Amino acid sequence: MAVIHSYCFLFILLFSVSVAATVASRTPEEDLLYLPCPNPLDILPCVCSVDNETHMNMDCSDVASEEELAHVFTAYFPFFTFDRLIIKGNMYLKVLRAGDLGNASFHEFHISDGVLEVVEEMALIGSISTATIMYFNSNQLTGFLFEHLYLFTRLQYLDISFNCIQEYPFIYSQTLTYLDLSGNLFGHLPYIAFKNLPSLVFVYLDMLAIQEIEPGTFSGFESLQLVSLSHNLLTRLPEGALEVSRPLALLGLSYNNIGDVAVNAFSGFANSVLYLNENALTELEEQVWRPLLEENNYLHLRSNPLTCGCDIAWIMLNTTLLSLVSVDTTCASGETLVNLDPSYYEQLC
């Protein structure tokens, strides 16, 4: 029996070696059998896959160095246009170098959760006419191709969140609709930050240590629908700070320390949802907040230290306006606004 097992093992070993030698010796013509992907052995440790719509994806998450990535793209490729390049959780790749992707082009880049520090100027040049999505989040980037993004004529999504960028990056793009810069180190947000991004729809600016919003920062946009500024260091909103040319669907200002809101700090909002949870608001002055509620905006005000004095009588005595304040809004005492007795305000205020 042991002899039989030995022969079986030897047969399997010889068969495997024979197959590997045959595959390695295939000509480009024979490689067409692997369409649309390259020969799997030629691109190890990368893996090429094809989805139901015959889109090719290249997963290079297991490359051990810049040199190994570059070597993969010297292999014979029947086709060069890929849907996605995926490099996730890689702890070796620190530089995405010019030329390392060979002649390949990609519609989407998903390079995240790694130690990538630098994307060289010409590293993505093969995809300037194809790239629509770039996710480079949760790496160690100190910069990016910001000044060259205008060359990417189809780019719509850019996520560069949770990196180490120390200054606000000025971006020029006629096509960009989604921008996430959250979790970087630059802090200051210039009022001209988005002036060269006319197609913006979604902007995420969370956890950036922003202390101030300058008037005019979000005005002049025809497509803008969502602005998120949560988990920052805002303490006040001056007049015009949140002026928009067309109503947003959602504005996120939760988890700041906002306690001072000027009259006309908000302008242009209608039928919008505004999140101001976990801030430092003690009063809801009528001249500040009534214009928002009368335009059918919905306010989320959970976990603010509201005194719930006569400053909220104008809300408590108007059921329509009260219905536009979130039911979890509480006074500093812990009572919810919806459970307060309106007659108290009618008698004392």
C-alpha positions in Angstrom: 0.0 0.0 0.0 2.9 2.4 0.8 4.4 1.7 -2.6 1.0 2.6 -4.3 0.9 5.9 -2.4 4.5 6.6 -3.4 3.7 6.0 -7.1 0.5 8.2 -6.8 2.5 11.1 -5.3 5.2 10.8 -7.9 2.6 10.8 -10.7 0.9 13.9 -9.3 4.2 15.6 -8.9 5.4 14.8 -12.5 2.0 15.8 -13.9 2.1 19.2 -12.1 5.6 19.9 -13.3 4.6 19.0 -16.8 1.5 21.3 -16.8 3.5 24.2 -15.4 6.2 23.7 -18.0 3.6 23.6 -20.8 1.8 26.7 -19.6 5.1 28.6 -19.1 6.1 27.7 -22.7 2.9 28.9 -24.4 3.2 31.3 -27.2 1.1 34.5 -27.4 -1.2 32.7 -29.8 -1.7 29.9 -27.3 -2.2 32.5 -24.6 -5.4 33.6 -26.3 -7.0 30.6 -24.7 -7.0 32.6 -21.5 -8.9 35.5 -23.0 -9.5 38.1 -21.8 -7.0 37.6 -18.9 -3.3 37.0 -19.2 -1.8 33.6 -18.4 -2.3 33.2 -14.6 1.2 32.0 -13.9 2.7 35.0 -15.7 1.1 37.5 -13.4 1.5 35.9 -10.0 1.0 37.1 -7.3 -1.6 39.2 -9.0 -4.9 37.6 -10.0 -7.0 38.5 -13.0 -10.7 37.7 -12.8 -13.7 38.4 -15.1 -17.1 39.2 -13.9 -20.5 38.4 -15.5 -20.2 41.3 -17.8 -16.7 40.2 -19.0 -15.0 43.1 -17.2 -11.5 42.2 -16.2 -10.3 43.0 -12.7 -6.7 42.8 -11.5 -6.0 42.1 -7.8 -2.4 42.8 -6.8 -3.0 42.9 -3.1 -0.2 40.3 -2.5 2.7 41.9 -4.3 5.8 42.1 -2.1 7.5 45.1 -3.6 7.4 47.8 -6.3 9.6 45.6 -8.5 7.3 42.7 -8.3 4.3 44.8 -9.3 6.3 46.2 -12.3 7.3 42.7 -13.3 3.7 41.5 -13.4 2.9 44.2 -16.0 5.8 43.1 -18.3 3.9 39.8 -19.0 2.0 39.2 -22.2 -1.5 40.8 -22.0 -4.1 39.8 -24.7 -6.0 43.0 -23.7 -4.9 46.0 -21.7 -8.2 47.6 -20.6 -9.2 46.6 -17.1 -12.2 47.5 -15.1 -10.4 47.6 -11.7 -7.0 47.6 -10.1 -7.3 46.3 -6.5 -4.5 46.6 -4.0 -5.9 46.2 -0.5 -4.2 45.8 2.8 -0.7 45.7 1.3 2.1 46.4 3.8 4.9 46.5 1.2 4.0 48.9 -1.6 5.1 52.4 -0.6 5.5 54.0 -4.1 3.3 53.6 -7.1 6.0 54.4 -9.7 5.7 55.7 -13.2 5.7 52.8 -15.7 4.9 50.1 -13.1 1.5 49.5 -14.6 2.9 49.0 -18.1 0.4 49.5 -20.9 -2.6 48.6 -18.8 -5.5 51.1 -18.3 -8.2 51.0 -15.6 -11.6 52.4 -15.1 -11.3 52.1 -11.3 -8.4 52.2 -8.8 -9.1 50.6 -5.4 -5.8 51.0 -3.4 -6.6 51.2 0.3 -5.6 50.1 3.8 -1.9 50.0 3.1 1.3 51.9 3.5 1.3 53.7 0.1 3.2 57.1 0.5 3.7 58.3 -3.0 1.9 58.1 -6.3 4.4 59.4 -8.9 3.4 62.0 -11.4 3.1 59.7 -14.4 2.0 56.5 -12.5 -1.6 56.6 -13.7 -0.9 58.2 -17.1 -2.3 55.1 -19.0 -5.7 55.7 -17.5 -6.2 59.4 -18.2 -9.0 58.7 -20.7 -10.6 55.7 -18.9 -10.4 56.3 -15.1 -13.8 57.2 -13.5 -13.1 56.2 -9.9 -10.1 56.5 -7.6 -10.2 55.1 -4.1 -6.9 55.7 -2.4 -8.2 55.9 1.2 -6.6 54.7 4.4 -3.0 54.8 3.2 0.0 57.1 4.2 -0.1 59.5 1.3 1.4 62.9 1.9 0.4 64.2 -1.5 -1.3 63.0 -4.7 -1.8 64.0 -8.4 -4.1 66.8 -7.5 -2.7 69.3 -9.9 -2.9 66.8 -12.8 -6.5 65.5 -12.2 -7.8 67.8 -14.9 -6.2 65.4 -17.4 -8.5 62.6 -16.3 -11.4 63.6 -18.5 -13.9 61.0 -17.1 -13.0 61.1 -13.4 -16.1 61.3 -11.2 -15.1 59.8 -7.8 -12.1 60.7 -5.7 -11.6 59.3 -2.2 -8.3 60.3 -0.6 -9.6 60.1 3.0 -7.5 59.0 6.0 -4.1 59.8 4.7 -1.4 62.2 5.8 -2.0 65.2 3.6 -1.1 68.4 5.5 -2.3 71.2 3.2 -5.6 71.6 1.4 -5.1 70.2 -2.1 -6.4 72.5 -4.9 -8.1 70.3 -7.4 -9.1 71.2 -11.0 -11.7 69.0 -12.6 -14.8 69.6 -14.7 -16.1 66.1 -14.2 -15.6 65.3 -10.5 -18.9 64.7 -8.6 -17.7 62.9 -5.4 -14.9 64.1 -3.2 -13.8 62.7 0.2 -10.9 64.4 1.9 -11.9 63.3 5.5 -9.3 62.3 8.1 -6.3 64.2 6.7 -4.2 66.8 8.5 -4.7 70.1 6.7 -7.2 71.7 9.1 -7.8 75.0 7.2 -10.5 75.0 4.5 -10.0 77.9 2.1 -13.2 79.6 0.8 -12.0 78.9 -2.8 -11.5 75.2 -2.0 -14.1 74.0 -4.6 -14.2 76.8 -7.1 -12.6 74.7 -9.8 -14.9 71.7 -9.2 -18.2 72.9 -10.9 -19.8 69.4 -11.1 -19.5 68.5 -7.3 -22.5 66.7 -5.8 -21.1 65.0 -2.7 -18.3 66.5 -0.5 -17.0 64.8 2.7 -14.8 66.9 5.0 -15.1 65.0 8.3 -12.4 64.8 11.0 -10.1 67.4 9.5 -9.8 69.7 12.6 -11.5 72.5 10.6 -12.1 75.5 13.0 -13.9 77.9 10.6 -16.1 78.0 7.5 -15.5 81.1 5.5 -18.5 82.8 3.8 -19.0 81.7 0.2 -17.2 78.4 0.5 -20.3 76.4 -0.7 -22.0 79.0 -2.9 -22.1 79.0 -6.7 -22.7 75.3 -7.2 -25.6 74.1 -9.2 -25.3 70.3 -8.5 -24.2 70.2 -4.8 -26.4 67.9 -2.8 -24.4 66.8 0.3 -21.8 68.5 2.5 -20.5 66.6 5.5 -18.4 68.5 8.1 -18.9 66.3 11.1 -16.2 65.6 13.8 -14.4 68.9 13.3 -13.6 71.8 15.7 -16.2 74.3 14.6 -17.5 76.6 17.4 -19.4 79.3 15.5 -21.1 79.8 12.2 -20.8 83.4 11.0 -23.2 85.1 8.6 -23.0 83.5 5.2 -20.9 80.6 6.3 -23.4 78.1 4.8 -24.8 80.0 1.9 -25.8 77.7 -1.0 -27.0 78.6 -4.4 -29.4 75.6 -4.6 -30.8 73.7 -1.7 -28.8 70.7 -0.4 -30.4 67.4 0.4 -28.2 67.0 3.5 -25.8 69.1 5.6 -23.8 67.3 8.3 -22.4 69.4 11.2 -22.7 66.9 14.0 -19.9 66.3 16.5 -18.5 69.8 16.6 -18.6 72.3 19.3 -21.0 74.8 17.7 -22.6 77.1 20.2 -22.8 80.4 18.3 -24.8 80.7 15.1 -25.2 84.1 13.5 -28.4 85.3 11.8 -28.3 84.3 8.1 -25.5 81.8 8.8 -27.7 79.4 6.7 -29.0 80.7 3.3 -30.6 79.0 0.4 -31.8 75.9 2.2 -35.2 74.4 1.6 -36.6 70.8 2.1 -33.1 69.9 3.4 -32.0 67.7 6.3 -29.5 69.4 8.7 -27.6 67.4 11.3 -26.4 69.3 14.3 -26.3 66.5 16.8 -23.6 66.6 19.6 -22.9 70.3 19.6 -22.9 73.1 22.2 -26.2 74.9 21.3 -27.9 76.3 24.4 -30.6 78.4 22.7 -32.6 78.3 19.5 -33.0 82.0 18.7 -36.0 82.7 16.6 -34.3 85.0 14.2 -31.7 82.3 13.4 -33.7 79.1 13.2 -37.3 80.2 12.1 -36.2 80.9 8.5 -34.9 77.4 8.2 -38.0 75.7 9.6 -40.3 77.9 7.6 -38.6 76.6 4.5 -39.4 73.0 5.6 -35.9 72.1 6.6 -35.6 69.3 9.2 -33.2 69.8 12.1 -31.5 67.0 14.0 -30.4 68.5 17.4 -29.8 65.5 19.6 -27.3 66.0 22.5 -27.1 69.8 22.7 -27.3 71.5 26.1 -30.5 73.4 25.3 -31.8 75.4 28.3 -35.4 75.2 26.8 -36.4 78.6 28.2 -38.5 81.2 26.4 -36.1 81.1 23.5 -38.0 78.0 22.2 -41.5 79.3 22.9 -41.9 80.1 19.2 -41.3 76.4 18.4 -43.4 74.9 21.2 -46.4 76.9 20.3 -46.3 76.0 16.6 -46.9 72.3 16.0 -45.8 72.5 12.4 -42.5 73.9 13.3 -42.0 71.5 16.2 -42.6 68.6 13.8 -39.5 69.7 11.9 -37.2 69.2 14.9 -36.1 65.6 15.6 -38.0 63.8 18.3 -34.7 62.9 20.1 -33.9 66.5 20.7 -33.5 67.0 24.4 -33.1 69.8 26.9 -30.0 69.9 29.1 -32.3 68.4 31.8 -32.9 65.4 29.7 -36.5 66.1 28.7 -37.4 65.8 25.0 -38.9 68.8 23.3 -41.8 66.8 22.1 -42.8 65.9 25.7 -42.6 69.5 27.0 -46.0 71.2 27.9 -46.8 73.9 25.5 -49.1 75.6 28.0 -46.0 76.3 30.1 -44.6 78.5 27.4 -48.0 80.1 26.6 -48.3 81.3 30.2 -44.8 82.3 31.0 -43.4 83.6 27.7 
